[in-house]
């Protein structure tokens, strides 16, 4: 599956589309969706996207902390 993720990443296939492709390769259903998400986001070829996702999450947590502190 690493080869598939490298191919999708090298072709600049967006993360969401890569998750859907990976899910189809694993088989349809709720369990493969979670597996597909993990496979794509843990792939070494997705390190940039993983970092961007973590940066976004960090900003959201900071904003939520500020909002909770104001109330």
Steps between C-alpha positions, in 0.01 A plus 500: 500500500802729546558493126142605435535791742826610340335491158198700617723752675734539202200571280384761752173320565336681794482323836122454493512346153789278608295380796212412268729314258663312787160414647391352170816292487430371852131436431195709580362542849552704816809312623698545177428876511683535831778272380533696177525829690775359721689354205494826306578732790777276637667458163850649485405663170235707681730667754422850366125444526539349846695805618240737349222306669679516836558875460130550430400292801739698721350832386147370559590385851655841579189683376270271698712552812469877454124478452457284810720738698283798399174345622 
